[in-house]
Amino acid sequence: MWRLLIILVQFLGVALSKISIGRFQEYAHGLTGEVILLNERQYMIKGYNYDGRGPAVWHTGMPTGIIGVFSEKSYPFQNEKNNCDRLDKVVRNGEVIVTIPKTMSLSKDIDTLAVYCYRFCHNFGHVKIPKGLKLDPPPPGLPDNPLCKPAYPPCLRDGTRDNGVCMTASGTEVTCPVPTEPSNPPPSTSGSTSSPYSLGKFEEHAHAVKGDIYLLNERQYMIKGFYYDGLGPAVWQTGMPTGTIGVYSEKSYPFQNDKNNCDRMDKPVNNQEIIITIPKKFRLSKDIATLAVYCYRFCHNFAHIKIPPGLTLPPAPGNLPDYQLCKPDYPPCTRDATRDNAVCTTNSGQEVTCPVPVEASNSTSTGAIKEKGKCMWTKPRKKKPKNLGKFITYENEVKGEVTIINTRQFRVKGFNYNGVKANSTYFLVMEKNTIGIHSVKGSAVPDENGKCDGLKAYSGQDLIITVPAELRTTSIAAISIYDFESCNNFGHVKVPPGISVPDAPTLPDLRICLPFFRPCSRASTKNNGVCMVKGVQVTC
């Protein structure tokens, strides 16, 4: 059916707002999804699935006139967040929009769209763009999005794995095989020099840290099935030197993260696989006794695992960069009664097993303080749900009383909405420091059933809304019933800053909804709060 539509478009010479060009032809890593051309610079992947295990993967376009899919003649595009981070996260039934550079157009310059691994010259899946399409011009205000620059030699057509047409050394075109590449190889429990050495699972103490740890070589270890709630205020992957008893920062090495920078770990992680590379001067088998996830602000070991002495590991690859240790801006935590969840030393010098307390993760509710480099603790206050009051109502009979239950859920008691804009109205959560209510500074979240189908009519029901894992109810400014088609806030309630609510239990891994409407800016949108008109704040 969609092919007939494309032929009709070509014949009539008209542009449609959206054109589906079919589904990815899958070759590896569970890549599936329908590709929809939105305009000359944007395409959407709907129902997008990818296992996240490729080591150096980008959304990629192949120029017109090219046969096959290979990196020598490819365009590595920025991701849906408009940056060049590689595609290393699991995606399940997602929906992403990719924006290509300002200098290109999908109908004229691109022949094929693919998800491509630049390290192993492997096309995980691709779809062709039919010739002669007429697409809408891109909307104004799109970022320029220059091409990314993967740090790998180009893959030629001479025998590369492009899953389409390859060129042999003699110049003959052949169908490329679908090989199995060693991307993040499945771990083994063997301790030989040719296989990852399994240490076992983290011993968990706080913040839902879980994972299986494998030593890959003398400078790299992998955490498979890594979980962490992201709520620690100053957390790093950490190594403790040999000869150390316990886990505390005075004798620790804070490592760079899996992105190879020193950003603290402040985002939730859900069943991911990461690789940590330690500095060149260290060896995991000789210099490190313990690996931990450690909070430097509150001297708290969230989880750790020991490295047995006497291991023989493979040497590190020669091309690994020489990463430096990070430098958390906190006084060191000594063993004198610090919370290392292993062995503590009391003031009298006696070694005791450390308790596992409740620390103030991203809040001050426990009264935790720091004195002379040591962690001192007062009795924690019990966190309770926070009642926000009733919706301020503007249109369409919106009513309800809102309570923040925990860090990922809020309840709407007696919710009422007449459903007049059912296909374009969603619960919208607004970022902090936002003036007014408009979609460019907020995220649409699923309904009470975890779906992104828009809000139907409600008449006095009690709802519990769960926000995706990357959001926190404590980090939003307002909750709104918002129509993305007309840029209209039907009703909202504000979230006071600094609230403290219970941590969320284990909840489904939901995604942010992506209504297919252009973002509503503050310039004259109907947000029933505060609008900006030529820099002047006015009542909408």
C-alpha positions in Angstrom: 0.0 0.0 0.0 2.8 2.4 0.9 4.5 1.7 -2.4 1.3 2.7 -4.3 1.2 5.9 -2.2 4.8 6.8 -3.1 4.1 6.2 -6.8 1.0 8.4 -6.6 3.1 11.1 -4.9 5.8 10.9 -7.6 3.2 11.1 -10.4 1.4 14.1 -8.9 4.5 15.9 -7.9 3.1 16.9 -4.5 4.6 16.7 -1.0 3.1 14.8 1.9 3.8 15.6 5.5 5.0 12.1 6.2 6.0 9.3 3.8 6.7 5.7 5.1 9.5 4.1 3.1 9.1 0.7 4.8 10.9 -1.3 7.5 14.6 -1.9 8.0 16.0 -5.0 6.3 17.5 -6.5 9.4 20.9 -8.2 9.5 22.2 -8.1 13.1 21.6 -7.0 16.7 17.8 -7.2 16.6 17.4 -4.0 14.6 13.8 -3.4 13.5 11.7 -0.4 12.8 9.6 1.5 10.3 11.3 4.5 8.7 9.1 7.6 7.9 10.4 10.6 6.1 9.0 13.7 7.8 10.7 16.4 5.7 13.9 17.1 3.7 16.0 17.0 6.9 14.2 14.7 9.3 13.2 11.0 9.4 11.5 9.1 12.1 12.1 5.4 13.2 8.9 4.1 14.6 8.7 0.9 16.6 12.5 1.0 16.9 14.3 -2.0 18.4 18.1 -2.4 18.9 20.0 -4.5 21.4 22.6 -1.7 22.0 25.6 -4.1 21.8 27.3 -2.7 18.8 30.7 -1.1 19.9 30.7 1.9 17.5 27.3 2.5 15.9 25.7 5.5 14.3 22.6 6.4 12.3 24.0 6.6 8.8 23.1 7.8 5.3 24.6 6.6 2.0 24.9 9.1 -0.8 23.0 8.7 -4.0 24.7 6.7 -6.7 26.3 4.3 -4.2 25.7 0.5 -4.3 25.9 -1.2 -0.9 26.4 0.1 2.6 29.9 0.9 3.8 31.6 3.7 5.7 34.0 5.0 3.0 31.1 6.8 1.3 28.7 7.3 4.3 27.4 10.1 6.4 27.3 9.4 10.1 24.4 11.4 11.5 23.9 12.8 14.9 21.4 10.9 17.1 17.9 11.9 18.2 19.4 14.1 21.0 21.4 16.0 18.4 24.8 14.9 19.5 27.4 12.4 18.3 27.3 9.9 21.1 27.4 6.4 19.7 24.3 4.2 19.8 25.1 2.1 22.8 21.8 1.8 24.7 19.1 -0.8 24.4 16.0 0.4 22.6 12.6 -1.4 22.8 9.8 -0.2 20.7 11.1 3.3 20.7 10.4 6.3 18.4 13.3 8.6 17.4 13.7 11.5 15.0 17.0 11.9 13.3 17.9 15.3 11.8 20.5 15.4 9.0 22.9 18.3 8.3 21.6 21.6 7.0 23.6 21.1 3.8 21.8 17.9 2.8 18.3 16.8 1.7 16.9 13.3 2.0 15.3 13.3 -1.4 18.3 14.5 -3.4 21.5 13.5 -1.5 20.7 10.2 0.4 20.1 6.8 -1.3 20.0 4.6 1.8 19.4 4.9 5.5 21.2 2.5 7.8 22.3 1.7 11.3 26.0 1.0 10.8 28.9 -0.2 13.0 32.1 1.7 12.0 34.4 -0.5 14.0 33.6 -3.7 12.2 32.3 -2.4 8.9 28.9 -3.9 9.5 25.5 -2.8 8.4 23.0 -3.9 11.1 20.0 -2.9 8.9 19.0 -0.5 6.1 16.2 0.8 4.0 16.3 2.4 0.5 14.8 5.9 -0.3 12.7 5.8 -3.5 13.9 8.2 -6.2 11.9 11.3 -7.2 10.2 11.9 -3.9 8.8 15.4 -3.1 9.2 16.1 0.6 8.2 19.1 2.7 10.9 21.7 3.4 12.4 21.4 6.9 10.7 23.5 9.7 12.6 26.7 10.7 14.8 26.5 13.7 16.3 23.1 13.3 19.9 22.8 14.5 22.6 22.5 11.8 23.8 19.1 13.1 27.1 18.6 11.3 28.2 15.0 10.5 29.9 12.9 13.2 33.5 11.7 12.9 33.9 8.1 14.1 37.6 7.4 14.9 37.9 4.4 12.7 39.5 3.8 9.3 36.9 3.8 6.5 35.5 0.5 5.4 36.0 0.0 1.7 33.7 -2.0 -0.7 36.5 -4.5 -1.2 35.2 -7.4 0.8 33.6 -5.3 3.6 30.5 -6.6 5.3 27.8 -4.2 3.9 25.0 -6.8 3.7 24.2 -5.6 0.2 26.7 -5.6 -2.6 30.5 -6.1 -2.0 33.4 -5.7 -4.4 35.9 -8.5 -4.5 39.6 -7.8 -5.2 39.0 -8.7 -8.8 36.2 -6.1 -9.1 33.4 -8.6 -9.2 30.2 -7.5 -7.4 29.0 -10.2 -5.0 26.3 -10.4 -2.3 27.9 -9.9 1.0 27.6 -12.5 3.7 26.2 -11.7 7.1 29.0 -12.5 9.5 29.1 -12.5 13.3 31.3 -9.7 14.6 32.9 -9.7 18.0 30.9 -6.7 19.4 30.9 -6.8 23.1 31.5 -10.6 23.2 29.3 -12.7 25.5 31.2 -13.1 28.8 32.8 -16.3 29.9 33.6 -17.5 33.4 37.0 -18.8 32.3 40.1 -17.2 33.7 42.3 -17.9 30.7 44.2 -15.2 29.0 41.9 -15.3 25.9 38.5 -14.9 27.6 37.0 -12.4 30.0 37.4 -13.4 33.6 34.1 -13.5 35.6 34.4 -12.0 39.1 30.7 -12.5 39.9 28.0 -10.0 41.0 28.3 -6.8 42.9 27.6 -7.0 46.6 24.8 -4.5 46.8 24.5 -2.0 49.7 22.4 0.9 48.4 20.7 2.5 45.3 19.8 -0.7 43.6 23.3 -1.3 42.2 23.5 -4.6 40.4 25.7 -6.2 37.7 28.0 -9.0 36.7 31.7 -7.9 36.5 34.1 -9.3 33.9 37.8 -8.5 33.6 38.5 -8.1 29.9 42.2 -7.3 30.1 44.7 -5.5 32.4 43.0 -2.1 31.9 39.4 -2.8 31.1 36.5 -4.4 33.0 32.9 -4.8 31.8 29.7 -4.6 33.9 27.0 -6.6 32.3 23.3 -6.2 33.3 24.2 -3.0 35.2 21.5 -1.3 37.2 21.7 1.9 39.3 18.9 4.3 40.3 21.0 7.5 39.5 20.2 9.2 42.8 23.6 9.4 44.4 24.9 13.0 44.4 28.6 12.4 43.7 29.2 8.9 42.4 32.0 7.3 40.4 33.2 3.9 39.3 36.1 3.3 41.8 39.0 1.0 42.4 40.7 0.3 45.7 44.4 -0.4 45.7 45.9 -3.7 46.8 46.6 -4.0 50.5 43.5 -2.0 51.4 40.9 -3.3 53.8 37.4 -1.9 53.2 36.1 0.6 50.7 36.7 4.3 51.4 37.9 7.3 49.3 41.1 8.1 51.1 42.7 5.1 49.4 40.6 5.0 46.2 41.0 5.6 42.5 37.9 7.3 40.9 37.9 6.1 37.3 36.5 7.8 34.2 33.1 6.5 33.1 32.1 4.4 30.1 32.0 7.6 28.0 35.7 8.2 29.0 35.1 11.4 30.9 34.8 12.3 34.5 31.1 13.2 34.6 29.6 11.9 37.8 27.0 9.1 37.6 23.8 11.0 38.0 21.4 9.2 35.6 19.5 5.9 36.1 21.0 2.9 34.4 18.7 0.0 33.5 20.2 -3.4 32.4 23.0 -1.9 30.4 26.5 -3.2 29.5 29.4 -0.8 30.0 33.2 -1.0 29.8 35.4 0.9 32.1 39.0 1.7 31.1 41.5 2.5 33.9 44.7 4.6 33.6 47.7 3.3 31.8 49.8 3.2 34.9 47.5 0.7 36.6 47.0 -3.1 36.2 43.8 -4.7 37.4 45.6 -7.9 38.4 48.4 -6.1 40.3 47.2 -2.7 41.5 43.5 -3.1 42.3 42.0 -5.1 45.1 38.3 -4.0 44.9 36.0 -2.5 42.3 33.1 -0.4 43.7 30.4 2.2 42.9 31.2 4.8 45.4 29.7 8.1 46.6 32.4 10.7 47.5 30.1 13.2 49.1 28.7 10.9 51.8 31.6 8.3 52.0 29.2 5.5 51.0 30.0 2.4 49.0 26.9 1.5 47.1 28.3 -1.8 45.9 31.7 -3.6 45.5 33.4 -6.8 44.4 36.8 -8.1 45.2 39.5 -9.1 42.7 41.3 -12.3 43.7 45.1 -12.0 43.9 47.4 -13.8 41.5 45.2 -13.5 38.3 46.8 -13.6 34.9 44.9 -11.3 32.5 45.5 -10.4 28.8 47.5 -7.3 28.1 45.5 -4.2 27.3 45.2 -3.3 23.6 48.0 -0.9 22.6 45.6 1.7 21.2 43.8 2.5 24.4 44.1 6.1 25.5 45.9 7.0 28.7 42.9 8.0 30.9 43.6 10.0 34.0 41.9 9.5 37.4 39.0 11.8 38.2 39.2 14.4 41.1 36.0 14.5 43.1 35.8 17.9 45.0 35.2 16.4 48.4 37.5 15.8 51.4 38.7 12.1 51.6 36.7 9.7 53.7 39.0 7.9 56.2 38.4 4.5 57.7 37.6 6.1 61.1 33.9 5.1 61.3 33.2 5.9 57.6 30.5 4.0 55.8 32.5 1.6 53.6 30.1 -1.4 53.9 33.0 -3.7 54.5 35.5 -3.0 57.3 35.5 0.1 59.5 38.0 1.2 62.2 36.5 2.8 65.3 38.1 5.6 67.3 39.7 3.0 69.5 41.3 1.2 66.6 39.0 -1.8 66.6 38.0 -3.2 63.2 34.3 -3.8 62.9 31.8 -4.6 60.2 30.3 -1.3 58.9 26.5 -0.9 59.0 24.5 0.0 55.9 22.9 3.4 56.7 20.4 5.5 54.7 22.3 8.4 53.2 21.0 11.6 51.8 21.0 10.8 48.1 20.3 14.1 46.3 18.5 15.5 49.3 19.2 16.9 52.8 16.4 15.0 54.5 18.7 12.8 56.6 20.7 15.7 58.1 24.0 14.2 56.8 26.9 16.5 57.4 30.7 16.4 56.8 33.1 17.3 59.5 36.9 17.3 59.0 36.7 14.8 56.2 34.5 12.4 58.1 30.8 11.6 57.6 28.6 12.3 60.6 24.9 11.2 60.7 21.7 12.2 62.3 18.6 10.1 62.4 16.9 10.1 58.9 13.5 11.5 58.4 10.9 9.3 56.9 10.0 10.5 53.4 6.3 10.8 52.6 4.2 11.4 49.5 3.7 15.1 48.7 0.2 16.5 48.0 0.3 19.2 45.4 -3.3 20.2 45.5 -5.9 20.5 42.7 -5.3 21.3 39.0 -5.7 25.0 38.1 -8.4 24.5 35.4 -8.5 26.5 32.1 -10.5 24.4 29.6 -12.2 21.2 28.8 -13.4 20.4 32.3 -10.0 19.4 33.7 -10.2 18.6 37.4 -8.3 16.4 39.8 -6.1 16.4 42.9 -2.4 15.5 42.4 0.0 13.8 44.8 3.6 12.9 44.2 3.8 9.3 45.5 7.5 8.6 44.9 10.4 9.6 42.6 8.7 8.1 39.5 4.9 8.2 40.2 2.2 10.7 40.8 -1.5 10.1 41.6 -4.4 12.1 40.2 -7.5 11.6 42.3 -10.9 12.2 40.8 -9.5 13.0 37.3 -11.9 14.6 34.9 -11.3 15.6 31.3 -13.9 15.7 28.5 -11.6 14.1 25.9 -12.3 16.7 23.2 -8.6 16.5 21.9 -8.0 12.8 22.7 -5.4 12.3 20.0 -3.1 15.2 20.9 -3.5 15.7 24.6 -1.0 14.2 27.1 0.2 14.5 30.7 3.1 16.9 30.3 5.9 17.3 32.9 7.8 20.6 32.8 11.5 21.2 33.5 12.6 23.3 36.4 13.3 27.0 35.9 10.6 27.1 33.2 8.4 30.1 32.9 5.0 29.2 31.6 3.9 25.8 30.2 4.9 24.9 26.7 6.1 21.7 25.2 9.6 22.8 24.2 10.6 22.6 27.9 8.7 19.6 28.9 8.2 15.8 28.3 4.9 14.0 27.4 4.6 10.9 29.6 2.5 7.8 29.1 -1.0 7.4 30.5 -2.1 5.2 33.5 -1.7 2.1 31.2 1.8 3.0 30.1 0.7 3.9 26.6 1.3 7.0 24.4 -2.1 7.1 22.7 -3.3 10.4 24.1 -5.8 11.1 26.9 -9.4 9.9 26.3 -12.4 11.2 28.3 -12.2 10.6 32.0 -15.0 11.1 34.6 -13.8 11.1 38.2 -11.3 8.2 37.9 -8.2 7.8 40.2 -5.1 7.4 38.1 -1.5 6.6 38.9 1.0 7.9 36.3 4.5 6.5 36.0 7.2 8.6 34.4 10.0 7.1 32.3 13.2 6.2 34.2 15.2 9.2 32.9 12.8 11.6 34.6 12.2 12.2 38.3 9.1 13.7 39.9 11.4 15.6 42.3 13.1 17.4 39.3 10.0 18.9 37.6 8.3 22.2 37.9 4.8 21.5 36.9 2.4 18.8 35.7 0.0 19.8 33.0 -2.9 18.4 30.8 -1.5 19.7 27.5 -2.7 19.7 23.9 0.3 19.5 21.5 -1.8 20.4 18.4 -3.0 23.8 19.7 -0.1 24.4 22.2 -2.7 24.8 24.9 -2.5 24.0 28.6 -5.9 22.8 29.7 -4.9 22.7 33.4 -1.8 22.4 35.6 -0.4 22.1 39.1 3.0 23.3 40.2 5.6 21.2 42.0 7.4 23.1 44.7 11.2 22.9 44.6 13.2 20.7 46.9 10.5 18.2 47.7 11.5 14.9 49.3 9.4 11.8 48.5 10.1 8.0 48.8 12.3 6.3 46.3 10.4 4.5 43.6 10.2 0.7 43.6 11.2 -1.3 40.6 8.9 -0.1 37.8 8.4 -0.8 34.1 10.9 0.8 31.7 8.6 3.3 30.0 9.6 5.7 27.3 8.9 9.4 26.8 6.0 10.0 24.4 6.7 11.8 21.2 3.5 13.4 19.9 3.8 14.2 16.2 3.4 17.9 16.4 6.0 20.7 16.2 7.3 21.9 19.6 5.3 24.8 21.0 7.6 27.7 21.9 7.0 30.5 24.4 6.4 33.0 21.6 2.6 33.6 21.7 1.6 30.0 22.5 -1.6 29.5 24.4 -0.1 28.1 27.6 -2.5 29.7 30.1 0.4 30.8 32.2 3.1 33.2 31.2 4.0 33.8 27.5 6.9 35.7 26.0 6.0 38.1 23.1 9.1 39.7 21.7 10.9 39.4 25.0 8.0 40.8 27.1 6.2 38.5 29.6 2.4 38.6 29.2 -0.5 36.6 30.5 -1.5 34.1 27.8 
